[in-house]
Amino acid sequence: MTTRPTNWAGNVTYRAGRVHFPRTVDQLQELVAASTSVRPLGTGHSFNRIADTTGALISVADVPQTCVIDPTRSTVTVSAGMRYGELAAHLHEAGYALRSLGSLPHISVAGAIATGTHGSGDTVGSLATAVAALQMVTADGELTYVSRETDGEEFCGTVVGLGALGIVTRVTLHVVPTYEMRQWVYDDLPRTALVEHVDAIFASAYSVSLFTDWRSEGVDHVWLKHRMHGSGTVEPPTDWLGATLADGPRHPIVGMPVENCTEQLGVPGPWHERLPHFRREFMPSSGQELQSEYFLPREHVLDALEAIERIRHRVGPLVQVSEIRTVARDDLWLSPSHGHHTVAIHFTWVPDTTAVTPVLGALEEQLAPFRPRPHWGKLFSTSPQTLACGYARYADFTALMARHDPTGKFRNQLLDRWFPPG
Ligand SMILES: Cc1cc2nc3c(=O)[nH]c(=O)nc-3n(C[C@H](O)[C@H](O)[C@H](O)COP(=O)(O)OP(=O)(O)OC[C@H]3O[C@@H](n4cnc5c(N)ncnc54)[C@H](O)[C@@H]3O)c2cc1C
């Protein structure tokens, strides 16, 4: 008996009996043209059924890998199935870098971009904001190319595409010169300090993450990732706003092995070994979990945290850790940071869907006044009406789907729910 493929977390068994791995773009084109129902799959790190299908589930991981840097344009063109960890190592070796990475380097470039995956930083956009162009196979099996330079609005609609417009085969990303970073963790930031200094805290490093488990007041850990400029880096104070500099490495989830995390304690290292929280060779996070995340306009951060406080008795027992980050505004239609700077409030839950689902409803009710946008690759129960109100270009995206894919080849149950066909 063959076992059906599952997502990374194991909470989704894909209804397709197997994953197709075309070895060339030609094979991919033939497969898409010959199928009536298709979904692209990345590395399966999403927590919902976004990649699911009863038809052909297709990964581009076996299409020969390319990684071509164009120094004149400051771009790199990579195969869509490449993982960020691999891409980052290539880039660093060649003297280049990306401005942002998610918490883990294990995910594919196309999969991360398709869901609006982000890292952290007041002035840093999501990973999708690095995209300059995409090559993809559309529903009729044709190969098309979309770039910001030539396709303007259509490009903005296509990048965070949820796999609904085609199967991306290559991605061109903007790069910057490589850089070094140092990472420090502070323990126990008092709640009052957060309330009084929230803007200064998020502006205090290139990338800032606040971690709490909602079982006590205050912030359990603050992770600060600083870019190094020249040789003179200021040493951090032992006490900062009432928090204490950590005396050893930390894992975001208390009790998990710190060896899985990127180096802390201010040890200098390349950007791709400091921006993610987790090392490429090890398991990220806890491995036994579900995740959700909501993006709100940045100015509502304190009110939103207070709203969650009201149901702390329901959240606390089910959460392994919660992470709060900021993401810069962008113009990509389905990006959760479209149109405004956001704060992203993330929850790593215990792996119990039955217990977590009602709490998601309660959370969404608490956050409703702030018009939260859910992470497309995580668990949420937001209604299609709320999604439609939350995204100014929702109707345009629905029209783009219909134009690219008139027979609904790339649709699945979840896309039908979020974007009901006309
Ligand atoms: C431990 C852990 C930590 C995480 N940390 C973060 C974080 O820091 N920040 C954050 O924002 N998210 C985070 N996530 C969520 C994760 O980044 C997203 O779910 C992301 O989409 C996963 O990429 P993937 O390659 O696994 O895509 P998949 O889950 O396989 O697919 C996601 C979507 O991309 C589409 N897709 C995949 N490949 C293609 C392609 N070639 N062409 C077109 N569409 C495609 C799929 O159809 C699907 O709709 C985390 C997840 C885990 C498990």
The ligand as an SDF file (V2000), in Angstrom:
LIG
                    3D

 53 58  0  0  0  0  0  0  0  0999 V2000
    8.3360   25.7990   10.9810 C   0  0  0  0  0  0  0  0  0  0  0  0
    7.7310   26.8270   10.0720 C   0  0  0  0  0  0  0  0  0  0  0  0
    8.1180   28.1470   10.1920 C   0  0  0  0  0  0  0  0  0  0  0  0
    7.5390   29.1170    9.3560 C   0  0  0  0  0  0  0  0  0  0  0  0
    7.9730   30.4090    9.4630 N   0  0  0  0  0  0  0  0  0  0  0  0
    7.4120   31.3610    8.6850 C   0  0  0  0  0  0  0  0  0  0  0  0
    7.8530   32.7080    8.7480 C   0  0  0  0  0  0  0  0  0  0  0  0
    8.8170   33.0380    9.4290 O   0  0  0  0  0  0  0  0  0  0  0  0
    7.1920   33.6410    8.0200 N   0  0  0  0  0  0  0  0  0  0  0  0
    6.1300   33.3020    7.2280 C   0  0  0  0  0  0  0  0  0  0  0  0
    5.5340   34.2000    6.6110 O   0  0  0  0  0  0  0  0  0  0  0  0
    5.7280   32.0240    7.0940 N   0  0  0  0  0  0  0  0  0  0  0  0
    6.3520   31.0490    7.7950 C   0  0  0  0  0  0  0  0  0  0  0  0
    5.9580   29.7480    7.6490 N   0  0  0  0  0  0  0  0  0  0  0  0
    4.9500   29.4210    6.6250 C   0  0  0  0  0  0  0  0  0  0  0  0
    5.6090   29.1020    5.2900 C   0  0  0  0  0  0  0  0  0  0  0  0
    6.5910   30.0500    4.9760 O   0  0  0  0  0  0  0  0  0  0  0  0
    4.5830   29.1290    4.1520 C   0  0  0  0  0  0  0  0  0  0  0  0
    3.5840   28.2310    4.4340 O   0  0  0  0  0  0  0  0  0  0  0  0
    5.2080   28.8550    2.7820 C   0  0  0  0  0  0  0  0  0  0  0  0
    4.2080   28.9660    1.8000 O   0  0  0  0  0  0  0  0  0  0  0  0
    5.8250   27.4760    2.6950 C   0  0  0  0  0  0  0  0  0  0  0  0
    6.5090   27.3070    1.4730 O   0  0  0  0  0  0  0  0  0  0  0  0
    6.4690   25.8870    0.7590 P   0  0  0  0  0  0  0  0  0  0  0  0
    7.5450   25.8480   -0.2580 O   0  0  0  0  0  0  0  0  0  0  0  0
    6.4600   24.8160    1.7660 O   0  0  0  0  0  0  0  0  0  0  0  0
    5.0540   25.9650    0.0270 O   0  0  0  0  0  0  0  0  0  0  0  0
    3.8310   24.9340    0.0660 P   0  0  0  0  0  0  0  0  0  0  0  0
    3.2860   24.8960    1.4380 O   0  0  0  0  0  0  0  0  0  0  0  0
    4.2270   23.6580   -0.5580 O   0  0  0  0  0  0  0  0  0  0  0  0
    2.8160   25.6940   -0.8990 O   0  0  0  0  0  0  0  0  0  0  0  0
    2.3010   26.9530   -0.5420 C   0  0  0  0  0  0  0  0  0  0  0  0
    1.5720   27.5860   -1.7220 C   0  0  0  0  0  0  0  0  0  0  0  0
    2.5140   27.8640   -2.7380 O   0  0  0  0  0  0  0  0  0  0  0  0
    2.0520   27.3360   -3.9740 C   0  0  0  0  0  0  0  0  0  0  0  0
    3.2270   26.9400   -4.7590 N   0  0  0  0  0  0  0  0  0  0  0  0
    4.2270   26.1050   -4.4040 C   0  0  0  0  0  0  0  0  0  0  0  0
    5.0950   25.9580   -5.4120 N   0  0  0  0  0  0  0  0  0  0  0  0
    4.6320   26.7300   -6.4410 C   0  0  0  0  0  0  0  0  0  0  0  0
    5.0600   26.9810   -7.7660 C   0  0  0  0  0  0  0  0  0  0  0  0
    6.1540   26.4190   -8.2820 N   0  0  0  0  0  0  0  0  0  0  0  0
    4.3220   27.8160   -8.5310 N   0  0  0  0  0  0  0  0  0  0  0  0
    3.2100   28.4120   -8.0470 C   0  0  0  0  0  0  0  0  0  0  0  0
    2.7450   28.1910   -6.8150 N   0  0  0  0  0  0  0  0  0  0  0  0
    3.4520   27.3660   -6.0110 C   0  0  0  0  0  0  0  0  0  0  0  0
    1.1910   26.1370   -3.5760 C   0  0  0  0  0  0  0  0  0  0  0  0
    0.2600   25.8030   -4.5740 O   0  0  0  0  0  0  0  0  0  0  0  0
    0.5050   26.6800   -2.3490 C   0  0  0  0  0  0  0  0  0  0  0  0
   -0.5820   27.4530   -2.7300 O   0  0  0  0  0  0  0  0  0  0  0  0
    6.5370   28.7440    8.4170 C   0  0  0  0  0  0  0  0  0  0  0  0
    6.1660   27.3970    8.2850 C   0  0  0  0  0  0  0  0  0  0  0  0
    6.7750   26.4370    9.0990 C   0  0  0  0  0  0  0  0  0  0  0  0
    6.4020   25.0060    8.9290 C   0  0  0  0  0  0  0  0  0  0  0  0
  1  2  1  0
  2  3  1  0
  2 52  2  0
  3  4  2  0
  4  5  1  0
  4 50  1  0
  5  6  2  0
  6  7  1  0
  6 13  1  0
  7  8  2  0
  7  9  1  0
  9 10  1  0
 10 11  2  0
 10 12  1  0
 12 13  2  0
 13 14  1  0
 14 15  1  0
 14 50  1  0
 15 16  1  0
 16 17  1  0
 16 18  1  0
 18 19  1  0
 18 20  1  0
 20 21  1  0
 20 22  1  0
 22 23  1  0
 23 24  1  0
 24 25  2  0
 24 26  1  0
 24 27  1  0
 27 28  1  0
 28 29  2  0
 28 30  1  0
 28 31  1  0
 31 32  1  0
 32 33  1  0
 33 34  1  0
 33 48  1  0
 34 35  1  0
 35 36  1  0
 35 46  1  0
 36 37  1  0
 36 45  1  0
 37 38  2  0
 38 39  1  0
 39 40  1  0
 39 45  2  0
 40 41  1  0
 40 42  2  0
 42 43  1  0
 43 44  2  0
 44 45  1  0
 46 47  1  0
 46 48  1  0
 48 49  1  0
 50 51  2  0
 51 52  1  0
 52 53  1  0
M  END
$$$$
